[in-house]
Amino acid sequence: MNTRIAQRGRMAAAVTLAMLQLGAAHAQQDPSATPSADTSAASDGLKLERIVVTGTTGGTSKMKSSNSVSSMELDTILNNAPTSAAELLRSVPGLRAESSGGEGNANITVRGLPISAGGARYVQIQEDGLPVLQFGDFNFTTPDSFVKIDSTLDHLEVVRGGSASTLATNSPGGIINFISKNGKEKGGSIALSRGLGYDQTRVDFDYGAPVSARTRFFIGGSYRSGEGIRHSGVNSEKGGQIRGNLTHEFDSGFVRLSFKHLDDQSPTALPVPVQVNNGSISAIAGIDPRKASFYSPYWVRDAVLNGSNQRVDTRVNDGLRVKSDTVGLEASFKLGQGWSVSENFRYADNAGRFIGVFPSNNGSVGNYVFATGPKQGQPYAGRAFSAVVFNTNIDDASNTLSDTKLARTFMLDSGKLTTTAGLYLSQQKLGLTWNFNEYLMQATGDQPALLQTASATPGLIGPAFGACCSRLVDMDYRSTSPYLNLAWESGALNLDGGVRRDRQHASGSANQATGAQRYLPSTVQQVDYTLGHTSYSLGANYKLQANLAVFARVSEGVAFNADRILFGTPLDGSVPVALNTVRQLEGGVKWRQGPLSTFVTVFQAKTKESNYEATTQLRTANNYEAKGVELEAAWSAGDFRINGGLTLTDAEITGTAAADVALIGNTPRRQARFVYQLAPTYDWGPASFGASLVGTGKSWGDDAHTITLPAYHVVNAFLNYQLTAQVQLSLTANNLFNKIGYTEVEGDGHAARSITGRAVKASLKYAF
């Protein structure tokens, strides 16, 4: 009890500091003052005057918006040395990104909202204003897997809470929007990079230019090959993407055509065997959680069952394979008399495969015999563990998306009123084929071999988890979402309100193979149900001075369940299907004075969630509450700049099913009290260098509070040197000090997942 009181005391202190900052800012500025030179956009580290298009109906500046918004430019993104899209998101205040799974399958949430099912249930990941996948928490098929960070990216915008509930579907927590270059600035670059101490070679390129006075194009992409950061002895990384667009401008608007071709393969990192003593996690000899990879040249082919009841051999070392071919159309026109219309359309043909190795126990020491590798047939006296191959084919994750808006602006004597009516339509397909086989494996994180079992297949024990997980999913999710937004601007005051009616229809089937490992018509689960929910959002922003504004917002939104509730309950419309809802209150202050800009938000979020875990076959129905404060700040002095963020969160489980009532009052698993970011940079003639520090406090690894995930911090660093006006040499390091950082642990403590160890890369870039 004393601990909780102290924690709430720290929270109150943080809120008090934010209010004191508001008072100090108000006192220092003359009400009649205009922005001086030192408060211009050039010295605005948070870019508070930048027009933001994410989470708005027509675009507005951060200073006028009643949302908590962060943005990040490409040069800052690359200096952070991200190894994945999720790794990049760790640098955004308010976001919690568990970027320990490789280049996909990350767990992402915001402001204390729970991560109880994996993926990104409460935030929507977008590319150019449309979702990558309509659901963020598909099993083994998460949207971050289809987003690659390269020079085709212009900047990142993140809206937390607020209007996200009414301007996107399945996004009550926020919107993460990766915005592409469009050729507006003529020029391009080509870069070659090479891993130092690990095998990875990569090429990035981009180029944009006008075709005529009104037409321009952009094209770019990346390709890489190698083993990857974790040593496996196999070529686990290969592939890349190419993206492009063509824009034609008219007197009254523009039309843009775009495409993307992605075909990429990378290793994924799942939990590794560990030990837990008195609630503390420790590594097992021979398995370094930062470096261990159970991909190995000594794997046999994993025989899996396809939907036609045929056995198919697959390669375990293929890891995560994602394919996406997209075409898009974006158009916006002014129709006269204050009317405007816009359309954003995209079709994406998505598919792939997810293969990762998961330990079902932490093993035991004994006498075994090598079944594969150079010591095949020889005795092995050491530790062995049961390795489950999560082998899932992403048969189809295609989607068709359309967002149409019709708006009119009324110029009145008292101000400006903009009304926007929109219709969002989406069709999201999901075809998955699960196969989980279990093998006996040598307990080492460096090219392990399989060990002999009674099976004729080397190392094979049999189907995993009681033959639970040979599954066939064929689903179609259709969403129809009309929405209405009103925005009022009068002098220093901005008001906006929105309402959205989401209607989701789910149809399809799911099947689980019988003990004989065959799919039978008699075991097919038919799915046919329709759900609806009305979301709302109301916000206000008031500019007290030219460089000082306060804002507040109230909202409610929904995240629909998808394949995670299959196999757990009838889904034919005969019984109610649960929703996940989030209600939020937030308010804060934005202040810019000289070289300092700050953005402080106080928030409260209440979540009602229902979940079903397929492998454990456990159902949960929990309520959560999270309160806290976010601080984002930037300061500059000449050639020195520093950006930082701090998020304090007090979260607790406020309601559960009867069987879990003892959990009420506990902090949800993996929710740290504080998360922070700090990124100083310095320009010194032709050189620029800097670092980014990302840290998290300790948290509980389970809702029952029996295992602790220790606090940790990660330092990323960069050094850029301009050899000539066009040639730049760069050195970047991710996790410079090779820290262990546990992001999750199994409830019984037998396995845990850590961030990856140090990765240093050298690059040579030519700009033209």
C-alpha positions in Angstrom: 0.0 0.0 0.0 2.8 2.4 0.9 4.5 1.6 -2.4 1.3 2.5 -4.4 0.8 5.7 -2.4 4.4 6.7 -3.2 4.0 5.9 -6.8 0.9 8.1 -7.0 2.8 10.8 -5.2 5.4 10.8 -7.9 2.6 11.0 -10.5 1.1 14.0 -8.8 4.5 15.6 -8.6 4.9 15.2 -12.4 1.5 16.7 -13.1 2.3 19.6 -10.7 5.5 20.3 -12.6 3.6 20.4 -15.9 1.2 23.0 -14.4 4.1 25.0 -13.0 5.6 25.0 -16.5 2.4 26.4 -17.9 2.3 29.2 -15.3 5.9 30.1 -15.9 5.4 30.2 -19.6 2.3 32.4 -19.2 4.2 34.8 -16.9 7.1 35.2 -19.3 5.2 36.3 -22.4 3.5 39.6 -23.2 -0.1 39.0 -24.4 0.5 41.3 -27.3 3.9 39.9 -28.3 4.5 38.4 -31.7 6.9 35.4 -32.3 10.5 36.6 -32.2 13.3 35.2 -34.3 14.4 32.8 -31.6 10.9 31.2 -31.6 10.8 30.7 -35.3 10.3 27.3 -36.9 14.1 27.0 -37.3 14.5 26.8 -33.5 11.4 24.7 -32.9 12.7 21.2 -32.1 9.3 19.7 -31.8 8.0 21.4 -35.0 4.9 22.6 -33.3 3.9 24.7 -36.4 4.2 21.7 -38.8 0.9 20.7 -40.5 0.0 17.2 -39.3 -2.3 15.1 -41.6 -2.6 12.1 -39.3 -5.7 11.9 -37.1 -7.2 15.0 -38.7 -9.8 15.6 -41.4 -7.9 18.2 -43.3 -4.5 18.9 -41.7 -3.7 21.3 -38.9 -0.6 22.4 -37.0 0.4 20.8 -33.8 0.0 24.1 -32.1 -3.6 24.3 -33.0 -4.4 20.6 -32.6 -6.1 19.2 -29.5 -4.2 15.9 -29.9 -0.9 14.6 -28.5 1.2 14.4 -31.7 4.8 13.5 -32.3 6.7 13.6 -35.6 10.2 12.4 -36.6 12.1 13.3 -39.8 14.0 10.8 -41.9 17.5 11.9 -40.8 16.6 11.5 -37.2 15.1 8.1 -37.9 18.2 6.9 -39.6 20.5 8.3 -36.8 18.5 6.2 -34.3 19.9 3.2 -36.1 16.6 1.2 -35.9 16.8 -2.5 -36.7 13.0 -2.6 -37.4 10.0 -0.4 -37.5 9.1 -1.3 -33.9 12.6 -0.4 -32.7 12.1 3.0 -34.2 8.9 3.4 -32.2 10.7 3.0 -28.9 11.9 6.6 -29.4 8.4 8.1 -29.4 7.0 9.2 -26.0 3.9 7.4 -24.9 4.5 4.4 -27.0 5.5 1.0 -25.6 7.1 -1.1 -28.4 8.6 -4.5 -27.4 11.0 -4.6 -30.3 12.6 -7.9 -29.4 11.1 -10.1 -32.0 13.4 -9.3 -35.0 11.9 -7.4 -37.9 8.3 -8.2 -37.2 5.8 -9.7 -34.8 6.3 -6.9 -32.3 4.0 -6.0 -29.4 3.1 -2.3 -29.5 0.7 -0.2 -27.4 0.3 3.2 -25.9 -0.4 5.0 -22.6 -0.8 1.9 -20.4 -3.2 0.1 -22.6 -2.6 -3.6 -22.1 -0.5 -6.0 -24.2 -2.4 -9.2 -23.3 -2.7 -10.8 -26.7 0.4 -9.7 -28.6 0.6 -7.5 -31.6 -0.8 -3.9 -31.7 -4.5 -4.3 -30.8 -5.2 -0.7 -29.8 -3.0 1.3 -32.3 -3.3 1.4 -36.0 -0.1 1.2 -38.1 -0.5 3.1 -41.4 1.4 3.8 -44.5 0.3 7.1 -46.1 -2.9 7.3 -44.2 -4.3 3.8 -44.7 -3.8 0.8 -42.5 -1.2 -1.8 -43.4 -3.5 -4.4 -42.0 -7.0 -3.7 -40.6 -6.2 -5.5 -37.4 -3.0 -5.0 -35.5 -3.0 -8.3 -33.5 -3.5 -11.1 -36.0 -1.7 -14.2 -34.9 1.8 -14.3 -36.5 0.7 -11.6 -39.0 1.4 -8.2 -37.5 1.4 -4.9 -39.6 5.0 -3.9 -38.5 6.2 -7.0 -40.4 5.2 -5.3 -43.6 6.8 -1.9 -42.9 10.5 -1.5 -43.8 12.5 1.5 -42.8 14.5 2.9 -45.7 15.1 6.1 -47.6 11.6 6.0 -49.2 10.3 7.3 -45.9 9.8 11.0 -45.6 8.7 11.3 -41.9 6.8 9.6 -39.2 3.7 11.0 -37.4 2.2 9.5 -34.3 -1.1 10.6 -32.8 -1.9 9.2 -29.3 -5.5 8.9 -28.1 -7.7 11.7 -29.1 -9.3 11.8 -32.6 -7.8 8.4 -33.6 -11.0 6.9 -32.3 -13.2 8.6 -34.9 -10.8 8.9 -37.8 -9.7 5.3 -38.2 -11.1 1.9 -37.4 -9.5 -0.3 -34.7 -7.4 2.6 -33.4 -8.7 3.8 -30.0 -5.2 4.2 -28.6 -3.6 6.0 -31.5 -2.3 6.1 -35.1 1.2 5.5 -36.3 1.6 6.8 -39.8 4.7 6.2 -42.0 4.6 8.9 -44.7 6.4 8.4 -47.9 8.4 10.8 -50.1 6.6 12.0 -53.2 9.2 13.6 -55.3 8.4 17.2 -54.3 12.1 17.8 -53.7 14.3 16.9 -56.7 17.2 14.6 -56.1 18.1 11.3 -54.6 20.7 9.1 -53.1 22.3 5.7 -53.1 23.8 4.1 -50.0 25.8 0.9 -49.3 26.0 -0.4 -45.8 27.8 -3.3 -44.1 27.5 -4.9 -40.7 30.6 -4.8 -38.6 30.9 -8.0 -36.6 27.9 -9.6 -38.3 27.0 -10.6 -41.8 24.7 -8.1 -43.5 25.1 -6.1 -46.7 22.5 -3.6 -47.7 21.8 -1.2 -50.6 19.3 1.8 -50.3 18.3 4.2 -53.1 15.8 6.9 -53.8 15.2 9.5 -56.4 12.4 12.0 -57.2 12.1 14.7 -59.8 9.6 16.6 -61.9 8.4 15.2 -65.2 6.8 18.5 -66.2 5.6 21.7 -64.6 2.7 19.8 -62.9 3.9 16.2 -62.7 6.5 14.6 -60.6 7.6 11.1 -59.6 9.4 9.3 -56.9 11.0 5.8 -56.7 13.2 4.1 -54.1 13.8 1.0 -52.1 16.3 -1.2 -50.4 17.8 -4.7 -50.7 19.9 -6.7 -48.2 21.4 -10.1 -47.8 23.3 -11.9 -45.0 23.0 -13.9 -41.8 21.7 -11.1 -39.6 22.7 -9.8 -36.2 22.2 -13.1 -34.4 24.7 -15.8 -35.5 22.9 -18.8 -37.1 25.3 -20.2 -39.7 22.6 -19.7 -42.4 21.7 -16.9 -44.8 18.6 -15.7 -42.9 18.3 -12.2 -44.4 17.5 -11.6 -48.1 15.2 -9.4 -50.0 13.8 -5.9 -49.8 11.3 -3.5 -51.3 10.8 -1.0 -54.1 8.2 1.8 -53.8 7.2 4.6 -56.1 4.5 7.2 -56.9 3.5 9.6 -59.6 1.8 12.9 -58.7 -0.1 15.3 -61.1 -1.3 18.6 -59.8 -4.3 20.5 -61.1 -5.4 24.1 -60.4 -7.9 22.7 -57.8 -6.1 19.6 -56.4 -3.9 16.6 -57.2 -4.0 12.9 -58.1 -1.3 10.5 -57.0 -0.7 6.9 -58.1 1.5 4.7 -56.0 2.9 1.1 -55.8 4.9 -1.1 -53.5 6.6 -4.4 -54.1 7.9 -6.1 -50.9 9.5 -9.5 -50.8 11.7 -9.9 -47.7 13.0 -12.6 -45.4 14.4 -12.1 -42.0 15.0 -14.2 -38.8 12.6 -13.8 -36.0 13.5 -13.9 -32.3 11.3 -15.8 -29.9 11.8 -16.3 -26.1 14.8 -18.5 -25.1 15.2 -20.9 -22.2 16.0 -19.1 -18.9 15.8 -19.8 -15.2 13.8 -17.9 -12.6 14.8 -17.9 -8.9 12.9 -15.9 -6.3 11.2 -13.9 -9.1 14.5 -13.0 -10.9 15.4 -14.1 -14.4 18.9 -15.5 -15.1 20.4 -16.9 -18.3 21.2 -20.6 -18.8 24.8 -21.5 -19.6 25.4 -21.5 -23.3 22.3 -19.5 -24.2 22.8 -15.7 -24.3 19.4 -14.1 -24.6 20.9 -11.2 -26.6 22.5 -13.4 -29.2 20.9 -16.8 -29.2 19.4 -18.1 -32.4 17.9 -21.5 -32.8 18.0 -21.2 -36.6 20.8 -23.6 -37.5 22.3 -25.4 -40.5 21.5 -28.7 -38.7 17.7 -28.5 -38.9 15.8 -31.1 -40.8 12.9 -30.3 -43.0 9.7 -29.7 -40.9 6.9 -31.7 -42.4 3.6 -29.8 -42.1 -0.1 -30.4 -43.0 -1.6 -28.2 -45.6 -5.3 -27.5 -46.1 -5.7 -30.4 -48.5 -4.5 -32.9 -45.8 -1.1 -33.4 -47.6 2.3 -33.3 -46.0 4.6 -30.5 -47.2 8.3 -30.1 -46.3 9.3 -26.7 -45.1 12.6 -25.1 -44.1 12.8 -23.9 -40.5 15.5 -21.4 -41.4 13.2 -19.4 -43.7 12.1 -17.4 -40.6 9.8 -14.5 -41.3 8.9 -14.1 -45.0 6.6 -11.3 -46.1 5.3 -10.4 -49.5 3.2 -7.4 -50.5 2.2 -6.0 -53.8 0.2 -2.8 -53.5 -1.4 -0.2 -55.8 -2.9 3.0 -54.5 -4.8 6.1 -55.6 -4.9 9.3 -53.7 -6.8 12.4 -54.9 -8.0 15.7 -53.4 -9.9 18.5 -55.1 -11.5 21.8 -54.2 -15.0 22.0 -55.7 -15.7 25.7 -55.1 -17.9 27.5 -52.6 -16.0 26.0 -49.8 -16.5 22.3 -50.8 -13.7 19.8 -51.2 -13.5 16.1 -51.8 -10.7 13.5 -51.2 -10.2 9.8 -51.8 -7.5 7.5 -50.5 -7.6 4.0 -52.0 -5.3 1.0 -51.8 -5.3 -2.6 -52.7 -2.6 -4.8 -51.1 -1.9 -8.5 -51.9 -0.2 -9.7 -48.7 1.1 -13.1 -47.9 4.1 -14.8 -46.3 5.3 -17.3 -43.7 6.2 -17.1 -40.0 8.6 -19.8 -38.7 10.2 -19.3 -35.2 11.6 -21.7 -32.6 9.9 -21.5 -29.2 11.1 -23.5 -26.1 8.3 -25.4 -24.4 10.5 -25.9 -21.4 14.0 -24.9 -20.2 15.3 -28.4 -20.5 17.3 -30.8 -18.4 20.8 -32.1 -18.3 21.2 -35.8 -19.4 22.7 -38.2 -21.7 21.6 -37.9 -25.3 22.8 -38.7 -28.9 23.3 -36.2 -31.7 20.8 -36.7 -34.5 22.1 -34.1 -36.9 25.2 -32.0 -37.5 28.9 -32.9 -37.7 28.6 -35.1 -34.5 25.7 -37.1 -35.7 25.5 -40.4 -33.8 27.9 -39.3 -31.1 26.9 -39.0 -27.4 26.0 -35.7 -26.0 26.1 -35.1 -22.2 24.5 -31.8 -21.5 21.3 -29.8 -21.4 18.5 -30.4 -24.0 15.2 -28.7 -24.3 12.0 -29.2 -26.3 11.9 -26.8 -29.2 8.5 -26.1 -30.7 8.5 -24.8 -34.3 5.8 -22.1 -34.8 5.3 -22.8 -38.5 2.5 -20.7 -39.9 1.8 -20.0 -43.5 0.3 -16.7 -44.2 -1.9 -17.9 -47.1 -3.6 -14.6 -47.6 -3.6 -11.2 -45.7 -4.8 -9.1 -48.6 -6.9 -6.0 -48.1 -8.9 -3.4 -50.1 -9.2 0.0 -48.4 -11.1 3.2 -49.3 -11.4 6.4 -47.3 -13.7 9.1 -48.9 -14.2 12.5 -47.5 -16.5 15.3 -48.4 -16.0 18.6 -46.6 -17.3 22.2 -46.7 -15.9 25.2 -44.9 -18.2 28.0 -43.9 -16.7 31.4 -43.3 -18.8 33.1 -40.7 -18.5 36.5 -38.9 -17.5 34.8 -35.7 -15.1 32.2 -37.1 -14.6 29.3 -39.5 -16.7 26.1 -39.4 -15.5 23.0 -41.3 -17.8 20.0 -41.6 -16.4 16.7 -42.9 -18.4 13.6 -43.7 -16.5 10.5 -44.5 -17.0 6.9 -45.4 -14.4 4.2 -44.8 -14.7 0.8 -46.4 -12.4 -2.1 -45.9 -12.2 -5.8 -46.8 -9.5 -7.7 -44.9 -8.8 -11.3 -45.7 -7.0 -13.7 -43.4 -5.9 -17.1 -44.4 -3.5 -19.0 -42.0 -2.3 -22.5 -41.8 -0.8 -23.4 -38.4 1.6 -26.3 -37.7 3.4 -26.7 -34.4 5.8 -29.6 -34.3 8.1 -30.3 -31.3 11.8 -31.4 -31.5 14.5 -32.3 -29.0 17.3 -29.7 -29.3 20.8 -29.1 -27.9 20.6 -26.2 -25.5 23.0 -23.8 -27.1 22.3 -20.5 -28.8 24.9 -21.0 -31.6 24.1 -23.5 -34.3 22.3 -26.1 -32.2 21.9 -29.7 -33.4 18.8 -31.9 -33.0 19.0 -34.9 -30.6 17.8 -38.5 -31.2 14.2 -39.4 -30.2 12.1 -42.5 -30.9 10.9 -40.9 -34.2 12.4 -41.9 -37.5 12.5 -38.1 -38.3 15.7 -36.8 -36.6 14.9 -34.9 -33.4 11.1 -35.1 -33.8 9.0 -35.6 -30.6 5.6 -35.0 -32.3 2.8 -32.4 -32.5 3.2 -29.7 -29.9 1.0 -28.8 -27.0 -1.1 -31.9 -27.1 -1.7 -31.6 -30.9 -3.5 -28.3 -30.4 -2.1 -26.4 -33.2 -2.6 -27.7 -36.6 -5.1 -25.2 -37.6 -6.7 -23.8 -40.8 -8.1 -20.3 -40.8 -10.0 -18.8 -43.8 -11.6 -15.5 -42.8 -13.1 -12.4 -44.4 -13.6 -9.2 -42.3 -15.6 -6.3 -43.9 -15.9 -2.9 -42.3 -18.3 -0.1 -43.1 -17.6 3.1 -41.2 -19.4 6.4 -41.8 -18.1 9.3 -39.8 -18.8 13.0 -39.2 -16.4 15.6 -37.9 -17.0 19.3 -37.1 -14.2 21.8 -36.6 -14.6 25.3 -35.4 -11.8 28.0 -35.4 -12.3 31.4 -33.9 -9.3 33.5 -33.1 -7.2 31.6 -30.5 -9.9 28.9 -30.0 -10.1 25.6 -31.9 -12.9 23.1 -31.2 -13.5 19.8 -32.9 -15.8 16.9 -32.4 -16.4 13.6 -34.2 -18.5 10.5 -34.3 -17.9 7.2 -36.1 -20.1 4.2 -36.5 -18.1 1.1 -37.2 -19.9 -2.0 -38.5 -17.9 -5.2 -38.9 -19.1 -8.3 -40.6 -16.9 -11.5 -40.1 -17.4 -14.6 -42.2 -15.4 -17.7 -43.0 -14.3 -20.8 -41.2 -11.7 -22.3 -38.9 -10.7 -25.9 -38.5 -8.4 -27.9 -36.1 -6.8 -31.1 -37.2 -7.9 -34.2 -35.3 -5.5 -36.4 -33.4 -4.9 -38.3 -36.6 -3.6 -35.0 -38.0 -6.3 -34.6 -40.6 -8.8 -31.8 -41.3 -12.3 -33.2 -41.3 -15.5 -31.5 -42.5 -17.2 -32.4 -39.2 -14.8 -30.2 -37.2 -15.2 -27.0 -39.3 -16.2 -24.0 -37.2 -18.4 -21.7 -39.3 -18.1 -18.0 -38.6 -20.8 -15.5 -39.5 -21.5 -12.5 -37.2 -21.9 -8.7 -37.3 -20.8 -6.2 -34.7 -21.3 -2.5 -34.4 -20.0 0.3 -32.2 -20.3 4.1 -32.1 -17.1 6.0 -31.2 -16.9 9.7 -30.3 -14.2 12.3 -29.7 -14.5 15.9 -28.5 -11.5 18.2 -28.2 -10.5 21.9 -27.6 -7.3 23.9 -28.0 -6.7 27.4 -26.9 -3.7 29.6 -27.7 -3.0 31.6 -24.6 -0.1 33.3 -26.4 1.5 32.9 -29.8 3.8 30.2 -28.4 1.6 28.8 -25.6 -1.5 26.7 -25.9 -3.5 24.4 -23.8 -5.8 21.5 -24.9 -8.1 18.8 -23.7 -10.0 15.9 -25.2 -12.4 13.1 -24.3 -13.0 10.1 -26.5 -14.2 6.5 -26.7 -13.2 4.0 -29.3 -13.3 0.3 -30.1 -10.9 -2.5 -31.2 -12.7 -5.4 -32.7 -11.5 -8.9 -32.1 -10.3 -11.0 -35.0 -8.7 -14.5 -35.3 -7.7 -14.5 -31.6 -11.2 -15.5 -30.6 -11.5 -18.4 -33.1 -11.7 -21.9 -31.5 -12.8 -20.5 -28.2 -16.5 -19.7 -28.5 -19.3 -20.1 -31.1 -19.0 -17.3 -33.7 -22.0 -18.1 -35.9 -24.1 -15.3 -34.4 -25.8 -17.5 -31.8 -24.1 -15.9 -28.9 -22.8 -12.3 -28.3 -19.2 -11.6 -29.5 -17.2 -9.4 -27.1 -15.7 -6.0 -28.0 -12.6 -4.2 -26.6 -13.4 -0.6 -25.7 -11.2 2.3 -24.5 -12.4 5.5 -22.9 -9.9 8.3 -22.5 -9.5 11.8 -21.0 -6.4 13.9 -21.8 -5.2 17.4 -21.5 -2.0 19.3 -21.7 0.1 22.3 -22.6 2.4 23.2 -25.6 5.0 25.8 -25.0 7.8 27.2 -27.2 10.2 29.8 -25.9 13.5 30.6 -27.5 15.4 27.3 -28.2 13.1 25.3 -26.0 9.8 23.6 -27.0 7.8 21.3 -24.8 4.6 19.2 -25.0 3.1 17.9 -21.8 0.0 15.6 -21.7 -1.9 14.2 -18.7 -4.0 11.2 -19.5 -6.4 8.6 -18.2 -7.5 5.5 -20.1 -10.1 2.8 -19.1 -10.1 -0.4 -21.1 -12.6 -3.3 -21.2 -11.1 -6.3 -22.9 -12.0 -9.9 -23.8 -9.4 -12.3 -25.0 -8.8 -15.9 -25.8 -5.4 -17.6 -26.0 -5.3 -20.4 -28.5 -2.3 -22.3 -27.2 -3.4 -22.3 -23.6 -7.1 -22.3 -24.4 -7.7 -19.7 -21.6 -10.3 -17.0 -21.8 -10.0 -13.7 -20.0 -12.3 -10.7 -19.5 -10.4 -7.9 -17.8 -10.9 -4.2 -17.1 -7.8 -1.9 -16.9 -7.2 1.7 -15.9 -4.1 3.7 -16.7 -3.3 7.3 -15.5 -0.1 9.2 -16.3 1.7 12.1 -17.8 3.8 12.4 -21.0 6.6 14.9 -21.5 8.2 15.6 -24.8 10.8 18.4 -25.1 13.5 19.7 -27.4 16.2 22.3 -26.8 19.0 23.7 -29.0 22.1 25.9 -28.6 24.0 26.6 -31.8 25.1 23.3 -33.2 23.9 21.3 -30.2 20.4 19.9 -30.1 18.7 17.5 -27.6 15.3 15.9 -27.7 13.8 13.9 -24.9 10.7 12.3 -23.5 9.4 10.8 -20.3 6.2 8.9 -19.7 5.0 8.1 -16.2 2.2 5.5 -16.0 0.1 4.2 -13.1 -1.8 1.2 -14.5 -3.8 -1.4 -12.7 -6.3 -4.3 -13.3 -9.6 -3.1 -12.1 -11.8 -6.0 -12.9 -11.5 -9.7 -13.9 -13.5 -12.9 -14.3 -14.4 -14.6 -11.0 -11.5 -17.0 -11.3 -9.0 -14.2 -11.5 -10.3 -11.8 -8.8 -7.0 -12.0 -6.9 -5.5 -10.0 -9.8 -7.6 -6.9 -9.1 -5.3 -4.0 -8.1 -2.2 -5.5 -9.7 -0.2 -3.7 -12.3 -0.7 -5.4 -15.7 2.2 -7.5 -17.0 5.0 -5.7 -18.8 3.8 -2.2 -17.8 6.7 -0.2 -16.5 6.0 2.8 -14.3 8.3 5.0 -16.4 9.8 5.0 -19.9 12.2 7.6 -21.1 14.1 8.8 -24.2 17.0 11.2 -24.6 18.7 12.1 -27.9 21.6 14.7 -28.0 23.3 15.6 -31.3 26.1 17.9 -32.3 27.3 19.3 -35.6 31.0 20.0 -35.8 32.1 21.2 -39.2 31.7 18.3 -41.7 30.9 15.9 -38.8 27.8 15.3 -36.9 27.4 12.8 -34.0 25.0 11.9 -31.3 23.3 9.2 -29.3 19.8 8.2 -28.3 19.1 6.7 -24.9 15.9 4.7 -24.5 15.1 3.2 -21.1 12.4 1.6 -19.1 11.8 0.9 -15.4 11.2 -2.5 -14.0 7.9 -4.2 -14.5 6.1 -7.4 -13.7 6.4 -10.3 -16.1 3.0 -11.7 -15.1 -0.3 -10.3 -13.8 0.1 -12.3 -10.6 3.4 -10.4 -9.8 5.6 -13.4 -9.3 8.4 -12.6 -11.9 10.2 -9.3 -12.3 11.4 -7.9 -15.6 14.4 -5.7 -14.6 14.8 -2.1 -15.6 17.2 -1.5 -18.5 18.3 1.2 -21.0 19.7 1.0 -24.5 22.1 3.5 -26.1 22.2 3.9 -29.8 24.9 6.1 -31.4 25.8 7.6 -34.8 28.7 9.4 -36.4 28.3 11.1 -39.8 31.2 12.6 -41.7 30.6 14.6 -44.9 33.6 13.6 -47.1 32.4 16.0 -49.9 29.2 17.9 -50.6 27.7 14.7 -52.0 29.4 11.8 -50.2 28.8 10.9 -46.5 30.4 8.2 -44.4 28.3 7.0 -41.4 28.9 4.7 -38.5 25.8 3.7 -36.4 25.5 1.4 -33.4 22.3 -0.1 -32.0 22.5 -1.2 -28.3 26.1 0.2 -28.2 26.8 -1.3 -24.7 25.3 -4.7 -25.5 22.7 -4.6 -22.7 20.3 -7.4 -21.9 16.7 -6.1 -21.8 13.9 -8.6 -21.1 10.6 -7.6 -22.7 8.5 -10.7 -21.8 8.7 -13.9 -19.8 6.5 -17.0 -19.8 4.2 -17.3 -16.8 6.0 -20.3 -15.4 9.4 -18.7 -15.9 10.9 -21.2 -18.3 11.5 -18.8 -21.2 12.0 -15.1 -21.7 12.8 -12.8 -24.6 15.4 -10.0 -24.7 16.3 -7.3 -27.0 19.1 -8.1 -29.4 22.7 -7.3 -28.6 25.1 -4.8 -30.1 24.9 -4.2 -33.9 27.3 -1.7 -35.5 27.0 -0.8 -39.2 29.1 1.3 -41.6 27.5 3.1 -44.5 28.7 5.1 -47.5 26.0 7.4 -49.1 26.1 9.4 -52.4 23.5 12.1 -52.8 22.7 13.7 -56.1 
